[in-house]
Amino acid sequence: GAIVFMYAGASHFAGIRALFSFSNHKSELEQDLVITASDAWSKFFYFVQTIVIYSILFFAIIVRNSTDYISMYDYWILFLQVSGGFLFFVFTKYLVYKVMEGVFSRTRFNYLLNAFFSVFYLAGIIGFLPIIIYFYIPETANYMLYVLFGIFLIGRIVLFIQSYQFFKKAHIGSSYFFIYLCGIEIMPYFLLYKAVVLIN
């Protein structure tokens, strides 16, 4: 992780600064950043880190709340189900944003995709320490879940604002934005929650 920050942290966090700027003009990312090999590898690292640590967290929560006896083989199957489901969820979001960019965007810059993955990477970076504390200091487990939920809410708010700006730039009506908000940004998380309950 330290190596990634050393070589690509500056460009990545320039993107995060642009994400939280909520500017109505052209994104700093679109103007200034050039994707290099170190940038690509750093984003791959952030992606894998976020998938792994949150899959482990969801897996631990499911196991902790399960009353059934689970063998070691079943543990591995369950973890693969959780991580596979999480990865499928992220991939589905990627496809949705990609289609939306292709249909509504007038430029080749993937504005929504960049916002989504910047929030995704940031959740992995900020959430790493609370997840470690969750496992190694059991007395603070519930508090760490509140912290992680707060990180999740802040990320959703940022995405809502960035999505609204995207719809505004594309001159799409507010009613369509409301449909998008319910169908793409809210409903999938209820379905994900239902899936976790079903696995449990």
C-alpha positions in Angstrom: 0.0 0.0 0.0 2.8 2.4 0.8 4.5 1.8 -2.5 1.2 2.5 -4.3 0.9 5.9 -2.5 4.5 6.7 -3.2 4.2 6.3 -7.0 0.6 7.2 -7.8 -1.0 8.7 -4.8 -0.7 12.3 -6.0 -2.6 11.7 -9.3 -5.2 9.6 -7.6 -6.0 12.1 -4.9 -6.1 14.9 -7.4 -9.0 13.0 -8.8 -10.6 12.7 -5.4 -10.2 16.5 -4.9 -12.0 17.0 -8.2 -14.7 14.6 -7.1 -15.5 16.7 -4.0 -15.2 20.0 -5.8 -18.8 19.7 -7.2 -17.7 22.1 -10.0 -20.1 22.7 -12.8 -17.3 23.3 -15.3 -15.1 20.7 -17.0 -13.6 18.2 -14.5 -10.0 18.6 -13.4 -9.6 15.0 -14.3 -10.6 15.5 -17.8 -8.3 18.5 -18.2 -5.1 17.5 -16.4 -4.7 13.8 -15.6 -3.0 11.4 -18.0 -3.3 7.7 -17.2 0.1 6.2 -16.7 1.1 2.6 -15.9 1.6 3.4 -12.2 -1.9 5.1 -12.1 -3.4 1.9 -13.7 -1.7 -0.4 -11.3 -2.6 1.8 -8.3 -6.3 1.7 -9.3 -6.1 -2.0 -9.8 -4.6 -2.3 -6.3 -7.3 -0.1 -4.8 -10.0 -2.1 -6.6 -8.7 -5.5 -5.3 -8.2 -4.1 -1.8 -11.8 -2.8 -1.6 -13.3 -6.0 -3.0 -11.3 -8.2 -0.6 -11.6 -6.2 2.7 -15.4 -5.6 2.3 -16.0 -9.2 1.2 -14.2 -10.4 4.4 -16.3 -8.0 6.4 -19.6 -9.1 4.9 -18.5 -12.7 5.3 -17.7 -12.2 9.0 -21.0 -10.5 9.6 -22.9 -13.3 8.0 -21.0 -16.0 9.9 -21.3 -14.1 13.2 -25.1 -13.9 12.9 -25.5 -17.5 11.7 -26.6 -20.1 14.2 -25.9 -23.1 11.8 -22.8 -25.2 12.0 -20.5 -24.5 9.1 -17.6 -26.8 8.0 -14.3 -25.4 6.7 -15.4 -26.3 3.1 -18.7 -24.4 3.6 -16.7 -21.4 4.9 -14.8 -21.3 1.6 -17.9 -21.7 -0.5 -19.7 -19.0 1.5 -16.8 -16.6 1.1 -16.6 -17.2 -2.6 -20.4 -16.5 -2.8 -20.0 -13.3 -0.9 -17.0 -12.0 -2.8 -18.5 -13.2 -6.1 -21.8 -11.5 -5.4 -20.0 -8.3 -4.4 -17.9 -8.4 -7.5 -20.9 -9.0 -9.7 -22.7 -6.1 -8.1 -19.8 -3.7 -8.8 -19.6 -5.0 -12.4 -23.3 -4.5 -12.9 -23.0 -0.9 -11.7 -20.0 -0.5 -14.1 -22.2 -1.6 -17.0 -25.1 0.6 -16.1 -22.8 3.7 -15.8 -21.1 2.7 -19.1 -24.4 2.5 -20.9 -25.6 5.8 -19.4 -22.4 7.6 -20.5 -22.8 6.2 -24.0 -26.4 7.3 -24.3 -26.4 10.7 -22.6 -22.8 12.0 -22.5 -21.6 14.2 -25.4 -17.9 13.7 -24.6 -15.7 10.6 -24.4 -14.9 11.2 -20.7 -16.6 8.7 -18.4 -17.7 11.2 -15.8 -20.1 8.9 -13.9 -17.7 6.0 -14.0 -14.9 8.1 -12.7 -17.1 9.4 -9.8 -18.3 5.9 -8.9 -14.8 4.3 -8.9 -13.3 7.3 -7.0 -15.8 6.8 -4.3 -15.3 3.0 -4.4 -11.5 3.4 -4.1 -11.9 5.9 -1.3 -14.2 3.6 0.6 -11.5 1.0 0.5 -8.8 3.3 1.7 -10.7 5.0 4.5 -12.6 1.8 5.5 -9.4 -0.3 5.8 -8.5 0.8 9.4 -12.1 0.5 10.8 -12.4 -3.0 9.4 -9.0 -4.0 11.0 -10.2 -2.5 14.3 -13.5 -4.4 13.9 -11.7 -7.7 13.8 -8.9 -7.1 16.3 -10.8 -5.1 18.9 -14.2 -6.9 19.3 -15.4 -4.4 21.9 -15.6 -1.7 19.2 -17.1 -3.8 16.5 -20.5 -2.1 16.6 -19.0 1.4 16.6 -16.8 0.5 13.6 -19.9 -0.7 11.7 -21.4 2.8 12.4 -18.2 4.4 11.1 -18.4 2.2 7.9 -22.0 3.0 7.4 -21.2 6.7 7.7 -18.5 6.3 5.0 -21.1 4.5 2.9 -23.6 7.3 3.3 -21.1 10.1 2.5 -20.1 8.2 -0.6 -23.7 7.9 -1.7 -24.3 11.6 -1.1 -21.3 12.5 -3.3 -22.5 10.2 -6.0 -26.0 11.7 -5.9 -24.6 15.2 -6.3 -22.2 14.2 -9.1 -25.1 12.3 -10.8 -27.3 15.3 -10.6 -24.6 17.5 -12.2 -24.2 14.9 -15.0 -28.0 14.9 -15.7 -28.0 18.7 -15.6 -25.2 19.0 -18.1 -26.9 16.5 -20.3 -30.2 18.5 -20.1 -32.1 15.6 -18.8 -35.3 16.2 -16.9 -35.6 16.0 -13.1 -38.2 13.2 -13.3 -35.6 11.0 -15.1 -33.1 11.8 -12.5 -35.5 10.7 -9.8 -36.1 7.4 -11.6 -32.4 6.9 -12.0 -31.8 7.7 -8.3 -34.4 5.1 -7.1 -33.6 2.4 -9.7 -29.8 2.7 -9.9 -28.5 4.3 -6.7 -31.0 3.1 -4.0 -32.8 -0.1 -5.1 -29.6 -2.2 -5.8 -28.5 -1.8 -2.2 -31.8 -3.1 -0.9 -31.4 -6.0 -3.3 -27.8 -6.6 -2.1 -29.1 -6.5 1.5 -31.8 -9.1 0.7 -29.1 -11.3 -1.0 -26.9 -11.2 2.1 -29.9 -12.1 4.3 -30.8 -14.9 1.9 -27.2 -16.3 2.1 -27.4 -16.1 5.9 
